[in-house]
Amino acid sequence: MTKKVAIVTGASSGIGKATALRLNDEGYQVFAGARRVEKMNDLKQAGILVHQLDVTKQDSNRAFVDFVEANATEIDIIVNSAGYGSQGALEDVDPAEAKNQFDVNVFGLMALTQMILPIMRHQHSGKIINISSVGGQMYSPLAGWYYASKHALEALSDTLRMEVKPFGIDVIIIEPGGTKTEWGSVAMDKLKAQTPANSAYHDLVEAYEAGGFSGFTTTPEEIAALIMRAINARRPKTRYQPNFGMKMLVIMARKLSYKQFDKVMGRQMRGLTKH
C-alpha cells in the first residue's frame, strides 16, 4: 500500500519537528523543510526526507516542491509551520523587521501553498494545515506585527477554504497558545533588539523580560497530536485550539466588546509591571 504524503515546513524545531515525527510514526511519507538543515538530522535518521527550505525565497520554495515531486506522486497534507514571533512596541519596531514578519508568516507561507495547490486540485483531495495562534483572534501590547501577521493568515485561510472546497481540499487553522518551543526565546531576543535604550515603553518591556514569556505549558507534541486529530477528522473544524484555556481566550476575544477586551488586557499588563 502506497504511503500518504505529508509536507511539514519549519521542521527543524518545535511544532514543525514534533509534527514531522508524529506523521512519520503514523505511517506517512514525510518531507520536512527548514532553513537549518543541520537541525533535522534526527528526522533523517527516522526515515523522513529533509530538504533546505526558506519560504521567503521563491527559488527555495520551487526547489523544495521539485524535490517532493521527484520522490512522490501526490501530496496529501501540507503543514505550514514555518514562522516566528516579532515583538516590540509599534513605535519602536524597524519597518524592515515588520516586513520580514509578514514575509515569513504570511507571504512565504502562501507562496509555497500556491505551488502545492495545483497538485491537490489535480488529485481532488488534500488538507492544508496553517499554524496560526490564538493571537490570530486577539491582540495585546508589544506584539502588534506578530498579531497582524496571524490575523492576516487567518483571513487568507478562511478565504482559501471557500475557494478550494469545490476541489475536495480542506483548509484548517491551528491556534496554539504559549507552547514550550524556541518561539519564546526568539520573541524575547526580538523584543530586546527592537527596543532602544530610550524607549518610552521600556518599563513594559522590562516587565515582559522578567516573565512575559514564562509559564508556557503546552508541548509541541500536544500540538502535533491536535494536528493529527484535525487531519483524521472526516469533517474537520475550521479552527482548533489545544486546551480549554485557549478556547476560552478565543471566545472572550470574540464575544467581549473591544473596550471590554482592552480593559482585560490592560489589567494583565498592569499586573506584569507590578512584579
C-alpha positions as CSV (number, residue, x, y, z in Angstrom):
1,M,0.0,0.0,0.0
2,T,1.4,3.4,-1.0
3,K,2.0,5.7,1.9
4,K,0.2,9.0,2.1
5,V,2.5,12.0,1.7
6,A,2.8,14.9,4.1
7,I,4.9,18.1,3.9
8,V,6.0,19.9,7.0
9,T,7.7,23.3,7.0
10,G,9.6,24.8,9.9
11,A,10.6,21.3,10.8
12,S,14.0,22.0,12.4
13,S,12.4,22.6,15.8
14,G,9.3,23.0,17.9
15,I,5.8,22.2,16.5
16,G,7.2,21.6,13.0
17,K,9.7,18.9,14.2
18,A,7.2,17.3,16.5
19,T,4.6,17.1,13.7
20,A,7.0,15.7,11.2
21,L,7.9,12.9,13.7
22,R,4.3,12.3,14.6
23,L,3.2,12.0,10.9
24,N,6.2,9.6,10.3
25,D,5.0,7.5,13.2
26,E,1.5,7.4,11.8
27,G,2.8,5.9,8.5
28,Y,3.1,9.0,6.3
29,Q,5.9,9.6,3.9
30,V,7.1,12.9,5.3
31,F,9.0,15.7,3.6
32,A,10.5,18.1,6.1
33,G,11.7,21.6,5.1
34,A,13.6,24.2,7.1
35,R,16.4,26.7,6.8
36,R,18.6,24.9,9.3
37,V,19.1,21.5,7.6
38,E,21.7,20.5,10.2
39,K,18.9,20.6,12.9
40,M,17.0,17.9,11.0
41,N,19.5,15.0,11.3
42,D,17.2,13.2,13.7
43,L,14.4,13.4,11.3
44,K,16.6,12.0,8.5
45,Q,17.6,9.1,10.8
46,A,13.9,8.4,11.4
47,G,13.3,8.0,7.6
48,I,12.0,11.4,6.9
49,L,13.2,13.1,3.7
50,V,14.6,16.5,4.5
51,H,15.4,19.5,2.3
52,Q,16.6,23.0,2.8
53,L,13.7,25.5,2.7
54,D,13.4,29.2,3.1
55,V,9.8,30.1,2.4
56,T,10.7,33.8,1.8
57,K,12.6,32.8,-1.3
58,Q,10.8,31.6,-4.4
59,D,13.7,29.7,-5.7
60,S,13.9,27.8,-2.4
61,N,10.2,27.0,-2.5
62,R,10.4,25.8,-6.1
63,A,13.4,23.6,-5.3
64,F,11.6,22.1,-2.3
65,V,8.4,21.3,-4.3
66,D,10.5,19.8,-7.1
67,F,12.2,17.6,-4.5
68,V,8.9,16.4,-3.3
69,E,7.5,15.8,-6.8
70,A,10.7,13.8,-7.7
71,N,10.0,11.4,-4.8
72,A,6.2,11.2,-4.6
73,T,3.2,11.0,-6.9
74,E,0.8,13.0,-4.7
75,I,0.7,15.4,-1.8
76,D,-2.0,14.7,0.8
77,I,-1.1,17.1,3.6
78,I,0.9,20.3,4.0
79,V,1.5,21.6,7.5
80,N,2.7,25.2,7.2
81,S,4.6,25.6,10.5
82,A,7.4,27.9,9.5
83,G,7.1,31.2,11.3
84,Y,8.3,33.3,14.3
85,G,7.2,36.0,16.6
86,S,8.5,39.5,16.3
87,Q,8.0,41.6,19.4
88,G,8.3,45.2,20.3
89,A,6.2,48.4,20.6
90,L,4.9,49.5,17.2
91,E,6.7,52.9,17.6
92,D,10.0,51.1,18.1
93,V,9.9,48.2,15.6
94,D,12.0,48.8,12.5
95,P,9.9,48.7,9.3
96,A,12.3,46.2,7.8
97,E,11.6,43.8,10.7
98,A,7.9,44.3,10.4
99,K,8.2,43.4,6.7
100,N,10.2,40.3,7.5
101,Q,7.5,39.2,9.9
102,F,5.0,39.2,7.1
103,D,7.4,37.7,4.6
104,V,7.8,34.7,6.8
105,N,4.4,34.3,8.4
106,V,2.2,35.3,5.5
107,F,3.8,35.8,2.1
108,G,6.2,32.9,2.3
109,L,3.6,30.5,3.6
110,M,1.2,31.5,0.9
111,A,3.8,31.4,-1.9
112,L,4.6,27.7,-1.0
113,T,0.9,26.9,-0.7
114,Q,0.3,28.3,-4.2
115,M,2.8,25.8,-5.6
116,I,1.1,22.9,-3.8
117,L,-2.5,23.8,-4.8
118,P,-2.3,22.6,-8.4
119,I,-1.2,19.2,-7.3
120,M,-4.0,18.9,-4.7
121,R,-6.6,20.2,-7.2
122,H,-5.5,17.6,-9.8
123,Q,-5.9,14.8,-7.3
124,H,-9.1,16.4,-6.0
125,S,-8.1,15.9,-2.4
126,G,-5.7,17.3,0.3
127,K,-5.5,19.1,3.6
128,I,-3.7,22.4,4.2
129,I,-2.9,22.9,7.9
130,N,-1.9,26.5,8.7
131,I,-0.3,27.1,12.1
132,S,-1.6,30.3,13.4
133,S,-2.0,31.3,17.0
134,V,-4.7,32.4,19.5
135,G,-3.1,35.7,18.6
136,G,-4.8,35.4,15.3
137,Q,-8.1,36.4,17.0
138,M,-6.9,38.8,19.7
139,Y,-4.3,41.5,20.5
140,S,-2.1,42.9,23.3
141,P,0.8,45.3,23.6
142,L,4.3,44.6,22.3
143,A,3.3,42.1,19.6
144,G,1.4,44.2,17.0
145,W,3.2,42.9,14.0
146,Y,3.0,39.3,15.1
147,Y,-0.7,39.6,15.7
148,A,-1.2,41.4,12.5
149,S,0.5,38.6,10.6
150,K,-1.6,35.9,12.2
151,H,-4.8,37.9,11.7
152,A,-3.8,38.1,8.0
153,L,-3.0,34.4,7.9
154,E,-6.4,33.6,9.3
155,A,-8.3,35.8,6.8
156,L,-6.4,34.3,4.0
157,S,-7.0,30.8,5.3
158,D,-10.8,31.4,5.6
159,T,-10.9,32.8,2.0
160,L,-8.8,29.9,0.7
161,R,-11.0,27.4,2.4
162,M,-14.0,28.7,0.5
163,E,-12.1,28.8,-2.8
164,V,-10.8,25.3,-2.7
165,K,-13.7,23.5,-1.2
166,P,-15.1,22.5,-4.6
167,F,-11.8,20.7,-5.3
168,G,-12.1,18.5,-2.3
169,I,-9.4,20.4,-0.3
170,D,-9.7,21.3,3.4
171,V,-8.0,24.3,4.9
172,I,-7.6,24.0,8.7
173,I,-6.3,26.6,11.2
174,I,-4.4,25.5,14.3
175,E,-4.3,28.1,17.1
176,P,-1.7,27.3,19.7
177,G,-1.2,29.5,22.8
178,G,2.0,29.5,24.8
179,T,4.0,26.5,23.7
180,K,7.3,25.2,25.0
181,T,9.4,25.8,21.9
182,E,12.2,28.2,20.7
183,W,9.4,30.7,20.0
184,G,9.6,32.4,23.4
185,S,13.4,32.9,23.3
186,V,13.3,34.1,19.7
187,A,10.5,36.5,20.6
188,M,12.4,37.8,23.6
189,D,15.6,38.4,21.5
190,K,13.5,40.3,19.0
191,L,11.9,42.3,21.8
192,K,15.3,43.3,23.2
193,A,16.7,44.1,19.7
194,Q,13.8,46.3,18.7
195,T,13.7,48.3,22.0
196,P,16.1,51.3,22.1
197,A,17.6,52.3,25.4
198,N,15.5,55.5,25.5
199,S,12.2,53.8,24.5
200,A,9.0,55.2,26.0
201,Y,7.9,51.6,26.6
202,H,11.0,50.4,28.5
203,D,9.1,49.7,31.7
204,L,6.7,47.4,30.0
205,V,9.4,45.7,28.0
206,E,11.4,45.1,31.2
207,A,8.3,43.6,32.8
208,Y,8.0,41.2,29.8
209,E,11.6,40.3,30.2
210,A,11.0,39.4,33.8
211,G,8.3,36.9,33.0
212,G,6.1,37.7,30.0
213,F,7.0,34.5,28.1
214,S,7.3,32.2,31.1
215,G,4.7,29.7,32.2
216,F,4.2,28.1,28.8
217,T,2.9,24.6,29.5
218,T,1.7,23.1,26.1
219,T,4.3,20.9,24.5
220,P,5.0,20.6,20.7
221,E,3.9,17.0,20.9
222,E,0.5,18.1,22.2
223,I,0.1,20.4,19.2
224,A,1.3,17.6,16.9
225,A,-1.5,15.4,18.4
226,L,-4.0,18.1,17.8
227,I,-2.9,18.4,14.2
228,M,-3.3,14.7,13.7
229,R,-6.8,14.9,15.1
230,A,-7.6,17.6,12.5
231,I,-6.1,15.5,9.7
232,N,-8.0,12.4,10.7
233,A,-11.4,14.2,11.1
234,R,-13.8,13.3,8.3
235,R,-15.3,16.8,8.6
236,P,-12.6,18.9,10.2
237,K,-13.4,22.1,12.0
238,T,-12.1,25.4,10.7
239,R,-10.1,26.1,13.8
240,Y,-8.5,24.0,16.6
241,Q,-7.2,25.3,20.0
242,P,-5.2,22.9,22.2
243,N,-7.0,23.2,25.5
244,F,-9.9,24.7,27.4
245,G,-7.9,27.8,28.5
246,M,-7.1,28.7,24.9
247,K,-10.7,28.0,23.8
248,M,-12.0,30.4,26.4
249,L,-9.4,33.1,25.5
250,V,-10.6,33.0,21.9
251,I,-14.3,33.1,22.9
252,M,-13.6,36.0,25.2
253,A,-11.8,37.9,22.4
254,R,-14.7,37.3,20.0
255,K,-17.6,37.9,22.5
256,L,-16.4,40.9,24.6
257,S,-16.7,44.4,23.1
258,Y,-13.4,45.9,22.1
259,K,-13.4,48.2,25.1
260,Q,-14.1,45.4,27.4
261,F,-11.3,43.4,25.9
262,D,-9.0,46.4,26.2
263,K,-9.7,46.5,29.9
264,V,-9.0,42.8,30.4
265,M,-5.6,43.1,28.6
266,G,-4.9,46.3,30.3
267,R,-5.3,44.6,33.7
268,Q,-2.9,41.9,32.6
269,M,-0.3,44.5,31.5
270,R,-0.6,46.4,34.8
271,G,-0.2,43.1,36.7
272,L,3.0,42.4,34.8
273,T,4.5,45.8,35.6
274,K,3.8,45.4,39.3
275,H,6.0,42.3,39.6
